[in-house]
Amino acid sequence: TPVALQDAAEFRGDFADRWYRTWAEAVRAADPHHLVLGSRLHGGNRFDEVLQACGKWMDVCSVNHYAPGPTEEFAHWFKVAGKPLFVGEYGFNSLDHGLLTTAVPVADQAARGTGYRYYTEQVAARPYMVGAHWFQYLDEPATGRFDHETAFDGFVRVTDIPEPFLVEAARATNPRIYGLHAGRLEPFSTPPR
């Protein structure tokens, strides 16, 4: 019912406020000059009341975001939190070879590189974003990691061979980050296939 939904929202907000306050006070007591990045809100837990609490106590609100590119949700989250945003995880999985998964599927290796350029540069061009982190450096093992997830999502294969399309995309994009963030450059505009 609407009353139950309101009750749940108030509880979430109160819980999140206490959670973030406790965490922020503990970190700042030990290291008052530490930048506190939030808790990488993921999927369905980006409720407005949680983002408000995060923004009240954290220096930066961090989210995990698995999509082909940044969305208009980012502007909403920034408005609600009132703090800059950081993407703690993003990435693309190729459907042409490797450890297959469909978290954010793209057609092939080249599209992973395109996705890196598109996502990274689109994030950098938003003035309220402080950065984004590719999910991980190394592919997950074929036998699965601690939670049994096995995905082809690293910059380097489990055999220590770099993924050439991702490496080239990073070489093209990374030197542009500050110019993009300052608004002096236009971001790469081709989304991944």
N, C-alpha and C positions, 0 to 999 in steps of 0.2 A: 504494500500500500504506500501511498505518498508519505504517510507518517513514519512508516518503517524505514523508507529510504532516507528521510530527513534524519531520523535517529542514527542510522548507520553512518551518514555523512558527518554528523556532529561527533560521534565516537571516533571515527577515523581522524578527524581534525584534531581532537583533544589528544588522542594517542600519538599522532605524528608530532604535534607540538612538544609533548613531553619527551619523545624519543630524540628529536633533533636538539632540543635544549640541553638534555642530559649529555648527549654526545659532544655538542659544541663547548659546553662548559668544561668537560673533561679534557678535551684537546687543548683548549685555550689555557687551562690551568697548568698543563705540562709544557706548552709551547705557545705563548700568546701571539707569536708572529706567524703561525702556521696558517696556510690557506686551506680552508675546510671546504671540500668539494661535494658534499652531499652523499647520496647513497645509490646512485645509478638506477633510478626508477625505471622499471622495465614493464613493457606490455600494458596490462590492464590496471596497473597500480599508479597511474598518473592522474589521480583525482585532484580537482582544484584545491580542496582543503589540505591535501598532503603537500602539494606544490607551495601553497601559502605558508605552511609551517616550515618547509624546507627553506624557503626564501627568507623567512624571519630570522633563522638561526645560522644558516650556512652562508659562506661567501659566494659560492657558485652552486647552482642546481645542476646535477648531472643525471643524464638519462641514457639508457641503452636504446638504440633505435635501429631496427632492421627493416629497411625499406629501400627501394631503388634510389631514393634521394631525399633530401630534407623536405619537409612538408609545412603547410601553414600552421600545423600544430605547434611548431617551434615558436612562432610569434605569440600564440596564445599562452604557451607555458611561460614565456618570458614575462608577458604582461601580468599573469596571475602571480608568479613567484616574485617579480620585481628584482630579480638578480640575473646575472649572466648565466648562460647555459653552456654545458660541456657534454658532448656525446662520449660516453665511456666505452661503447662498443658499436661498431657497424662493420659490415662486410658483405661480400657477394660469393656465391657458390656456383661454380661452373657445372654445366650439365654434359659437357663433352668428354671429360675423363677425370680420373681421380676418385676420391672418396665422395660418393654422391650424397647430396643432401638437398633439401629444397627450402632452406631457411629464407634465403633471398636468391632465387635461381636466376642466372643469366645464361645466355646461349652457349658461350664458349670462353676460352682463356682471354681472348682479345676483349670481350665484353667485361671481364673482371677489371682489366686495366681501365677501360672506359668508365666503368662504375666508380673506380677509385678517384679518377680525375673529376668526374661530375660531382660526386658526393662531397669530396674534400673541398673543392673550390666553391661549391654552393654554400657550404657551411662557413668557409672563410669570408665570404662576401657579406655575411649577415653581421652587422655591428654588435649585436648582443650575444654572439657566440664567442667562446674563448678557445675552442678547439674541438677536435674529434679524434678518436683513437680507433684505428683498425683493430678488429677483434684480437688477432694474435699473429705473432711472427711465424710460427711453425704450424704446418698442418697437424691435425689431430692424428693419433696413431690409428692404424687400420683395425686394431683390436679394441679401440675405444679408450677414452680417458676415464677418469674417476667416476663420472656419472654415465658412462657408456656411450656418450656422444662421440660420434666419429664423423668428421667433416673435412672437406678439402677447402680450407679457408685461410691458410697462412700465406705469407710472402715467400716462404721456403718450404719445400716438400720435406717429408720425414727422412728422405735420403740426402738432405743438405743441398739440394739443387734449387737455386732461386727460380721463382716464377718470372720469366722474362717480361711478360706484359705488365705485371704489377711493378716490377723494378723500373721499367721505362716510364710508366705512368707517374710513379713517385718522383723520378728525375725531372719530369716535365712540370709537375705541379708544385712540389715542395719549395722551389726558389720563388714562386709567385705568391706565397701565402701572405706575406706582409703587405704587398701591393694590393692584393684582393681585399684584405681586411681594412686597409686605409681607403678603399674606394677608388684607387688609381687604375685598377685593371678590371676588366669584365671577366666573370667566371666562365669556365668551360661549360658549354650549354648542351652537349649531346648526352642524353641519358643512356644507360646501358641497355642493350638488347636482351 
